[in-house]
Amino acid sequence: MPNGCGPSWMPRRLTWLFFGWWYEASCDKHDKGYKKGGDEVRRFECDWKLLLALLRDCKRVRWYWKPLAYPVAILYFVLVRLFGWYFFQYKIGEANEN
């Protein structure tokens, strides 16, 4: 089950407070990709799609939130790239299967 934005050990209320209310649907879709798993190429694809979705989400927030929304999206993407390997379901020989 997707847990929104943030690691599974972090309380959902806390992740929602920081950035989930902007990006929760995008994060949930990313979690499904991580659960499906694959190889490192598939992980990068999931992460790249997450970044694009987060940036689309930024376009939808009110103008006064945009200066915060974009840096948070980029920071979140960087954190996912650095630490997401721990949560990704690696599978041998299943690259690019959709």
Summary of the structure (lengths in Angstrom):
residues: 98
radius of gyration: 13.4
end to end distance: 18.5
largest distance: 45.8
contacts: 272
relative contact order: 0.18
helix: 68%
strand: 2%
